[in-house]
Amino acid sequence: MRAADDPLAYVHRALINAHLSWRRRLSSTERPVGDVPDAGGGDPQAGHAVTEDVRRALLRLSPRVRTAIVLRYVADHSEAETARLMGCSVSTVGNHVRKGLAVLRTVLAADEGAATPASRPL
């Protein structure tokens, strides 16, 4: 089977390569945009605040760890599929995900703890 026969795999590989190599570019006219707004109910400000907190926490991870987290939990790929897309072993993906989730828990808990005293009534 040729690579051209599987366009989804090609697109995944292209997205992963683009993500991992963004730091290598000296300059670029491309600018990432925030999430496309959902037309859901509820408080949009609270949802935006949580999304922004998670985005900032993800930016503290290394590009490889961030890629593993996003492929596993945002794109909902298995560990084996994530390993194939990243070009590494399944155990490497597991290590990246474990370390990344530990950092995210720490960062998000610290952010939540810092926000709690300011939100208490006087």
Secondary structure, 3 states (H helix, E strand, C coil): CCHHHCHHHHHHHHHHHHHHCHHHCCCCCCCCCCCCCCCCCCCHHHHHHHHHHHHHHHHCCCHHHHHHHHHHHHCCCCHHHHHHHHCCCHHHHHHHHHHHHHHHHHHHHHHHHHHHHHHCCC
